[in-house]
Amino acid sequence: MDLAGESNSLVSTVASSSSSSVSSIDTNLDCDSPRGGDVDHELLHTAVSSSVSVSVSSSSSASIQRVLSLIRSEDLDSRLFAAKEIRRLTKTSHRCRRHFSQAVEPLVSMLRFDSPESHHEAALLALLNLAVKDEKNKVSIIEAGALEPIINFLQSNSPTLQEYASASLLTLSASANNKPIIGGNGVIPLLVKVIKHGSPQAKADAVMALSNLSTLPNNLTMILATKPLSPILNLLKSSKKSSKTSEKCCSLIESLMVSGEEARTGLISDEGGVFAVVEVLENGSLQAREHAVGVLLTLCQSDRSKYREPILREGVIPGLLELTVQGTSKSRTKAQRLLCLLRDSESPRSEVQPDTIENIVSSLISHIDGDDQSGKAKKMLAEMVQVSMEKSLRHLQERASTLVRP
């Protein structure tokens, strides 16, 4: 969802040792593109090992300088310890991230060494923490050459390294400066491969990194070339529909629907694909529901006669009714337009007025198969009419009050 700020991205890193797993979600409004600008808002939760062999108990200047000295040491064990300390000290402190910006280059060099996996993990996690809420560190990490080893880890047989690499790309791709560099180095096909075959966490991070990258037109072209619809739909089907993962899946699917007929036909022919989108429309976050209705609206606008029935068959009406009164401004508009397209009459209307929605939906309900869906839709219609009447009454009362002269 281009602002390079960081008020709208979430990063969660969970690791109790150098071999533990990481969960990272770095979302931003550029991820929600093409609907908005970049806002990157991150919140870090890191669980770390409760004991270390040597304790650096404070983030004082002396402690920071000591750790910086250790990270530059030729002794591998000292560097490993320093990487773990940098990760610990920067997990919640932006001030420490600034102080430890000098550690970026030695940490990146640790990624290149033919050293044990635990050293690579420690360096990746330290760099990940340094990048959180810090645009300068994000850029510095890429400039220091971290992308090449991260790409190698993305293709690693180690599930842990692959997860850490996916999380790192998710965080680093939130920077507008990094997007063309990451996209131009062959990362996009690898992220799609992770979405196909990676662990659940790696898949989630990969699809969000792809969403970050998609806000750049050149990157979106490369994403489309990989034909990622099927793996994204599979991830959407297996994800909780109210999750951030589902939101970003629908964002990408919406972009794919605009790309051409092949993607639109692919969605309809994928068993359960349209239904998964309808589930997000009903149960997703406000932003996810906006993307979901956008997917269906794009389908129907492209070829009403071809896509109207497949959309209606999945029981979309109750969710659309709810969106007309409870969605975002864009969702309400899109839901009304889609309802207009789904009715029997094909007479053109540039706009659906609120007081005509009930008539449109009444016509649609009569063509819905199944008592359950029809009953649910009728109940939603009654609620919608009630809300509409209440809004009209308030409007009349407000107008009356302005006409009363003292």
N, C-alpha and C positions, 0 to 999 in steps of 0.2 A: 503499500500500500503500500524535484527530489530533494527532501530535507535530509541532511546527514546527521541530524540530532539523534539522541538515544533516549527518548522518553516513552517509547512504545515497544520495547523488545524484551523477551523473557529468556534468561539463560538459567538452567538448573544443572548444576554439576554435582553428582553424587559419587563419592569415591572414598573408601576407607583405607585403601592402600594403593600402591602404584599399579596393582593389577585389577583394581575394582572397576566397575562400570561407570560410565558417565552419561548423564541425561542432560541434553542441552537443547533449548529452544530459543532461538534468537529471531523474534518476529518484528516486523516493522510495516509501516503503511506502504512502503515501496513493495513489500511482499504482496500487498493487496492490489498492486497495480494490475490492470491499467485504470484503477479507480481513484488513485490518490498519489500523494507525494510520499517521500521517504520520511518516516519517523521511526526511530529505532529505540525500543524501550525495553531495558534489560533489568532483570532481578536475579541475583545469584544466590543460590542456596547450596552450600558445599559442606558435606560431612567428611571430616578428615580423621586420620588415625589419632587416637587419643594419646599415644606415646611415641616419642622419637628418641633416638640414641643421644642426641645433643639438643638441648632446648634453647631456642632463641625466644625469650619470653616477652619481648616488647618490640615495637616498631620504631625504637629510638634511632637516631642518626648513626650511633655507633654500631647497633645491630645490623642496620641496613648496609653499612659499609663493609661489615664483616662478611655478610652473605654475598655481596657483590664481589668481594675478593675471592671467596670460595668458588663462585660460579666461573671465575676466570682461571681457576687453578688447572694445572696439568693432571692432577690426581682425579681419576674418574669417580672414586667414591665421594670425594669432597664436592664434586660438581652435582652428583646425584642428590646429596644431602641439601645442597644449596637450592636446587630446583624444587625440592619438596618444601623447603622453607619459604621460597618465593610464592609458591602456590598457597601455602597456609596464610602468609602475611597479607596477601592481596585479595583474599577471598571476599572481604567486605569493605576494604578500605581503598577509596579512590586515591587518597594521598599516597598510599604505598605503591599503587600502580604507577603513579607519576615518578616516584623515587626509583622504582625498579625498572623504569623504561630503559635504563642502561644495560639491563640484563638480556634484552631481546636478542642481540647478536650472539652472545655465548650460548643462549638456550637454543637458538636456531642451529648453531653448529653441533649441538648435541644430537639433533635429529639426523645429521648427516653421518655421524660416526657409525662404524660397524660395531656397535656395542649391544649389550643385552637389551631385550625388549623393555625391561623395567626402566631403563634410562630414557628410552624414547617416550614411554608413557609419562614419566615424570616431567620431561621437558614439554610435551604437548599440553599437559594439564596446567603447567605454570604459564605457558603462553596463552592458553585459553582464559585463565583468570586475568592476565594482564590486558587482554583485549576487551574485557567486559566494561561497558560504559566509558571506553577510552578510544576515541577516534584516532588520535595520534599513534597509539600503540597498534591499533589494527593496521594502519598504513605501514608503520615501521616493520611489523612482522613480515608483511609481504615483500617490502623493499629489501629486507635482510635475506631473502631467498628461502623462506619457509614453504613456499607453495610446492616446489618440486618434491621434497620429502613427504609432505602431506599427501600429495597425489599418489606417491608410492605406497603410503600406509593405507590409502583408500582402496588399493588393490591387494592389500595384504591378506594372507590366509588366517591371520589372527583376528578373530571377531572383535577383541578389545581395541586393537589398534585401528581397525576400520571404524568402530564407533567413535573413537576419539578424533579421527580424521574428519568424519562427517560433522561432528560437533564443531570442530575448528573451522571448517568451511562455512558452516551456518553462521557462526559469529563474525568471521572475517568478511563474508559477503554482504553483511549489513552496511558496510562502508561503500558509499557511492564511488569513491576513488578506486576501490579494489575490484568492483564488478567487471569492468572490461578486461582487467588482467586475469582474473580467475576464469572468466568465460573464454578468453582467448587462448588458454593453455590446456584445452582438451578436457576440462573437468566435467562438462555437462553430460556427455555420454556415460562417464563413470558414475555420476550421481544417479542417472536413470538405471544403470546396472545394479547399484546398491538398492534402489527402490524395488527392483525385481527380486534380488537374492539375499539382501542383507538381513541382519537381525532386526527385530521390531523397532528397537531404538535407533539403529542406524537408518532404517527406512524413514522414520519420522523426521530425523534431522536432515536427511538428504532431500526430502520433498520440500522442506522449509527453506533449505539453501537454494534449491531450484526456484522457489517462489521469489526469494530475494533477487536472484540473478535475472529473473524474467522481466523485471522492470526496465531493463536496458534493451532497446529494440533489437540490436544485433544478437544479444543472448537469447531473446525470445525466438528469433529465427533459427538459431542452433537447437533450441529445445524442440521446436516443431519438427525439425529434421530427424530427430531421434525417435519419432512416433511413440511418445511415452504414455498415450492414453490408457492402454490396457493395464500396465503396472500401477498407474495412479488410481484407476478405478478399483483394482484389487486391494490397494491399500485403503482406499475410502471405505470399501465394504467391510473390512476387518477392523476399522477404527471406530471408537466411540463417536457418535455423530455430533456431540457437543464439544469435541476436542479441538484444539488448535490445529492438529494434523488434518482433520476433516475440513477445517476452514481453508487451509492452504491448498488441499487437494481440489476443492471446488473453485478456488481462485484460478488455479492452473487449467482446470477443465473449461472454465469460462473463456479463458484466452484461446484454448484449443478450438472451441466451437466457432470462434470468429475466423479461424484460420482457413477453413474450407470444408467441403462436403465430405471428404474422407473421414475427418474426425467426427462429424455429426452422425454419419452412418455408423461409424464404429461404436458410438455411445448407444445407439438404438439396438444394434445387433449384439451388444455385450449383455449376456444374461444377468439381470439384476442391476445393470448400470443405471438406468433411469430411476429405478426404485431407490437406489442408494442416494441419488441426488434429492429425491423427494423426501427421504428420511431426514436429510440435513435441512431441507426447507422447513420441516416440521419441528425438529429438535435441536438444530444447531445454534451457535451464538448468533447475535444480531448480524454481524458481518458475514458469517458463513451463510446465513439464510439469504442475505443479499446476493451473494455469489450464486447460490443454488437457483434462485428464481431467475437470475441473469442467464444461467445455462439453459434453462427451459424456454425462456423468452427468445433467446437467440435461435434455438432450434425451430420454434414455431414461426418466427418471423422469416426464417430462411425458406421454409416450404410448409405452409400451413396444412395443405392437404396430405402431406406425407407424414408429418410428425404430430398432428393434433391427437389422433386416436392413441398412439403409443404413450403419450403423456397422460391422457385421461385414464387409460387402463391402470395406471399405477396409483390412482386415488389421490391426485394432487389437489383436488378442490378444497378440502378442509384446511390444509396448510396455507393455500392462497388466500382463503377468506380471513384467516387469522392475520396474515401479513398486511392485508388492506387496512387493518385498524391498529395493529401492534408492531409493525416493522419499522425500519428506518424510513426516512423520507424517500430514498431511492427504492427501497423494497416495496413500499406502498404503491409507488408509481408503476414499477415493473409488474407487480402482482395484478394491478388493475388492467394494464395493457394485455397481459397474458390471458386473464379472464375474458377479455373482449375477443381475443383471437380464438379461444377455445369454445365459444358459443357457436350455435348452429349457423346463425346469419353471418354472411361474409361481407355485409355492407361496410364500407370503410369508415372509420372514425379516427380522427387525429388524436382524440382524447376521450377518456372515459370519465364522465362526471360521477361524483360520489353517489348521487341520488339515482343513478341508473344501474349501479352494481347489483342491487338486489334482483332486478329483473333479469340481468345477464345470468346470474348464478341460478335463479329459479329455472331458467331454460336448461342450464347445464345439469342440474340435479336430476331432471326428468330422464336424462340419458345415461346416468351412472348405473352400472351393473352392481348388484349386491346391496342387500338391505343395510348392512353395517355402515358402509361408506356413505350411502344415501342418508341414513339417519344422522350420522355425524355431521355431514355437510349441512343438513337442515338445521341442526342445533347451532352450528356455527353461524349460519345465515341469520337465525333469530337473534343471536347475540350481537352480530354485526349491525342488524337493523336497530337494536336497542341502543348501541353506542352511537349510531348515526343520529337517532332521534334526540339523544341527550346532548350531543354536540350542537344540533340545530336549535334546541331549546336554549342552550347557553348563549348561542349567537344572537337569538332573538332578544333575550334578556339584556345582553350587552348593548344591542342597538337601541332598545327601549330606554335604557338608562342614559344614553347619550342624547336622546331627544327630550328628556325631562329638563325643563328649565327651572332654575331656582326662583 
